[in-house]
Structure formats: structure tokens, C-alpha cells
Amino acid sequence: MMKKLVLASLMLLAGLGVQAGEKKELHILSANDMHAAIECMPRLGFVADSLRALYPNLLVLSAGDNRSGEPLNDMYEIPAYPMVALMNIIGFDATTLGNHEFDSGQEGLAKLISMSAFPTLCANVQPDAKWNMHVKPYQVFDCGGIKVGIVGAVALGAMGIPESHPMNTTDIKFTDPLETLQQYQFLRKECDVVLFLSHLGFESDVKLSKDLPWVDIIVGGHSHTQLKGGEMHNGLFITQNKNRLACVTHTTLTLEDGKVVDRQAENIAIRGGKNENKVVRGLVDYFSQNPAFYRVLAQVDTPFECYEELGNMMCDAYKVEGHADLSFQNPGGVRYETKPVGGFTVADALRLDPFQNEAIELQLTGKELIDMMKKCYDNDNQGFPYVSGMKVDYTVDPATKALTKVVLYGEDGKKLNLKKTYKVITNSYTVAISATNRKDPGKGIGKITAQLIMDYLEHQGHVSYQGSRRIFRH
Amino acid sequence: MKLKVNRTTIELFEGAEIRHALITYLTRRRMSLKFLEQLEVRDVWGHEIDLDAPASAFTQIRLTFKEQ
């Protein structure tokens, strides 16, 4: 009798396509915060091909921030298209949205998504229909008979939006990641594996893990945290790597009777690796010879003959394009000294300001501005910052080179009011080296300073700064 | 936005990266920025993190000098 029952049970299981005690493996190759490291993509292509040869149902995933960090990508004619093309050819299966995916606005993001051969999964984003932005909250993948439900989410900053320029996210509704994720618990019933593709950062992933018992694995990004393979937190497996493709993670989930019973993960070095996919290399080389870099933004009518003239032009760009009253920047941020008459190209602008520093807006009183400039002087090799919207008289102790007096004058020649608050733009490096006790710590305007310079030159058409002097040492 | 670097609370602008937290920390302590390249940055769990990681993703970081 017992034998008959066991036999009947086995026959029933076989009829359902499930074999008792059957083990299956799901292989995942995951990257995060690639930040347009296009030089590493041929190596990533090689690694993906190699793993796919061993595991044909390999899932290749990105946890967001695929772009922003390499001008060849970010300033392409269709901004950030090169990374999309490279991810298509490597065979990515899905990405989530990182905060930087919004860097070229809703229209730019919608265009990139439409060009992607892989879905964009992000549950806490609801774009306005007018953008025709194809973001799905989740998707179920069939990986050789294993049903994998993937749901994505992006981190929200202090203003309740991802950390990008606020203008880039108007008309998009964002919701709390945890509350939103809980709406997708039904995936547990429908899938063998539930994967959360997270751009929330490691700390948030660990905090959330106790509230997501229905999830098997978090493939994380945002905080650029280098884990050794993966880690278990509150029963949930979490992976993440440093940014710009230092490493990727190969995760193996073992399933028995449709349940995950084992999790293993290893890091695979990408940056600096030798073997490459030659087709991906060819595409990277093509994107690297981008003629858009030699586009002339403005004509230089009189030659730039010293650092201060170029620094003045940069500060004018911050002030004008940042719609500020005043601007200043550290002298060390001006990377060449002369520029002859002729065309000022995109490449010239990126060589002048190559650091990808963000433009920072501060509300400062005249006194707070002087305090910041003094700190900047002390911490930037005792060079006085370049300025716009003002002129400066400063006095230096000849023995110690310490600043003894700073007086600021407005464009009308009158002294700036020390109590009045001004809107000031500078770069993120200058803010970091100029720590003072001030009311406003500042906020990023979501653009790099090189972009402000390029916008300024393009809007001006012609520039002439020969003999322009604004800082006077006594 | 505030972040603890070792035991010091650093106030940063919105959108700052870990690099800016370190620069602020070093300049406040009157240490040369040359040390920036010699520091190893880790989160509270001891994981290595990048200088260009968003500062907002952390409540605390720890600095140690890299072993030569």
C-alpha cells in the first residue's frame, strides 16, 4: 500500500514537471554604478560571454547609475547613448534607474529607454504619460525553467526626488521605496526567485532587509560599497561593488524544490583585465572618436594670456548660467594658462575644467563669502580665488603669506554689504576646501561646472577677456 | 546633510560625495590634502567605499591610512 502511494506521488510530481529533490542553479552577473566607464565595457563583454557559454540562462543586471562620469558618453549627441548601445550589445537583461539616469531630463531618459534592448525596472517612479517613458515596476524572467521576479527602486534624496537637477524630475511622481516594494509581494507566489534590483545604497538595503522576507536577493548599488561577493543580512543576500566597473559580481543561487537553499557570490575584476570582446572594443573606439568633441562653442576674439583671464571667464559662466549674483572658484581649478584666438571647442572646455566638479549654489552674506574665500586661499596653495560679479582688494602678510585683509566691491564699484545675502555659485571642490561656520551648507544644482562653461560659451558666441583683472593684491 | 567621519560630524552641501567629506575633514584638521590618496575609506561594516560615492548614502565613515 505504502509503495503504491509513493509511486503515485512520484508520478504526480513528474506530471507537474517537478522532480522531488531536484536542484537547479540560477546564475546572475551584476554590475552597479558603472558611471559610463566605457573603457571597461569590452572586458565586461568578455566576462558576460564567458559566463554565458557555461550558463546559457545567465541573467545580466545593472543596479543603476549606468551613465554620468565620462564626457565621451555623457556629452554624446544623444547624451549617454554610448552606454545604452554597449549594454545592448553585451546583452544586459534589465537595469533599474539610478539617480544619475535622470541627468539629461525626462525627455533624454525616455529616449534612452526607448533605445534600450533591455527593460528598465523601477517601482517607485511614476512618470507623466506625456514623456512616454517605458519604466516598468517589475518583470518576470524565465531562466531555464526558473521563474525570476525582478523589482527595482531608486533612492530619494532630501527633497523626495533622486539626486539630480530638480528640473530633471518635474512631472515624475516618486514614492517611498519600502512602501512601494511591499505592493509586489505577490511575486513570491508567482516566482521561484524574487530579486530586488536596488539603487538605494547598502545602508538602506540592510535596513530594508528585515522588512522584505519575501525577497531572496538584493542586487544593490548607489553607495559604491565593495562587498566580498555577497553578505547575508536578516536572512537576505545582498551584493554590491565599487563604481566604474572595478568589479562585477557572479552570484549562484541553488534552488531545491523551487526554493533557494544556497547562495554563493564571487567578485570578478573588470577594470584592468586583459581579455576583451572585440566587437564591444570596436564600438568603444568608435564612440571615442566622437566629432562632437571638436564642435566649436564660441570664437575667442582676443587671446587668453593668463590663468586669471580664463578663471574670470569660468566664473562668469557660473554666475550667468547659474543665475547667481556672484561666483568664485579656487585658482587650482583652472587647468591651462593660454588660449589663442580661434574656436573654443567642447574638448577645450573639458580640458580647462576636467574634474567633473558639480556647481554648488550657496546663499551667503558678504561676510560669509569673505570667510569662504579666506579658507579657499589657505587651502589652495595660498592662491586667491577667481571671481565674477565683484572685484577684490586683498592684502597678504609678506612674511607668512597669510591673508590679512579682504575687501569686496560690486560691479558698481561700491563695497559689498557684509550683511546682505547673495546667491553665489562655485564648484564642489571649492566648497569642500572652504569649510566655515555659515548658515547655508549649499546644494548642488545638478550640473557640472564644465557644462556651465560650455553653455556660457555657446550662448555668448564670442568671448574676449584680454586684460581682464578682478583681484588686486596689496 | 551631516555625516560622521571617524568621530567628527561634517556638514556637507546637498549632492556631496565622500571625497568632499574627506577634503572638509582634512582641511578642518589642517592636514594636507595629499593625504587624500593615502586614506582608506570604509563604512560602519568595514566595507571599502569609493571617493565618488554619494555622501547621502552613509551616516558614518571610518578613515584609516592605507598599508604601504
Chai-1 contact restraints between the chains, C-beta under 6 A:
chainA,res_idxA,chainB,res_idxB,connection_type,confidence,min_distance_angstrom,max_distance_angstrom,comment,restraint_id
A,E163,B,G15,contact,1.0,0.0,6.0,A-B,restraint_1
A,G201,B,A57,contact,1.0,0.0,6.0,A-B,restraint_2
A,H222,B,A57,contact,1.0,0.0,6.0,A-B,restraint_3
A,S223,B,A53,contact,1.0,0.0,6.0,A-B,restraint_4
A,S223,B,A57,contact,1.0,0.0,6.0,A-B,restraint_5
A,H224,B,I49,contact,1.0,0.0,6.0,A-B,restraint_6
A,H224,B,D50,contact,1.0,0.0,6.0,A-B,restraint_7
A,H224,B,A53,contact,1.0,0.0,6.0,A-B,restraint_8
A,T225,B,H47,contact,1.0,0.0,6.0,A-B,restraint_9
A,T225,B,I49,contact,1.0,0.0,6.0,A-B,restraint_10
A,Q226,B,H47,contact,1.0,0.0,6.0,A-B,restraint_11
A,Q226,B,E48,contact,1.0,0.0,6.0,A-B,restraint_12
A,K242,B,D50,contact,1.0,0.0,6.0,A-B,restraint_13
A,N243,B,D50,contact,1.0,0.0,6.0,A-B,restraint_14
A,E358,B,G15,contact,1.0,0.0,6.0,A-B,restraint_15
A,I360,B,F13,contact,1.0,0.0,6.0,A-B,restraint_16
A,N379,B,T27,contact,1.0,0.0,6.0,A-B,restraint_17
A,S428,B,H20,contact,1.0,0.0,6.0,A-B,restraint_18
A,V431,B,F13,contact,1.0,0.0,6.0,A-B,restraint_19
A,A432,B,H20,contact,1.0,0.0,6.0,A-B,restraint_20
A,A432,B,I23,contact,1.0,0.0,6.0,A-B,restraint_21
A,A432,B,T24,contact,1.0,0.0,6.0,A-B,restraint_22
A,I433,B,I23,contact,1.0,0.0,6.0,A-B,restraint_23
A,I433,B,T27,contact,1.0,0.0,6.0,A-B,restraint_24
A,A435,B,T24,contact,1.0,0.0,6.0,A-B,restraint_25
A,A435,B,T27,contact,1.0,0.0,6.0,A-B,restraint_26
A,A435,B,R28,contact,1.0,0.0,6.0,A-B,restraint_27
A,P441,B,E11,contact,1.0,0.0,6.0,A-B,restraint_28
A,P441,B,F13,contact,1.0,0.0,6.0,A-B,restraint_29
A,G442,B,F13,contact,1.0,0.0,6.0,A-B,restraint_30
A,K443,B,F13,contact,1.0,0.0,6.0,A-B,restraint_31
A,K443,B,E14,contact,1.0,0.0,6.0,A-B,restraint_32
A,G444,B,E14,contact,1.0,0.0,6.0,A-B,restraint_33
A,G444,B,G15,contact,1.0,0.0,6.0,A-B,restraint_34
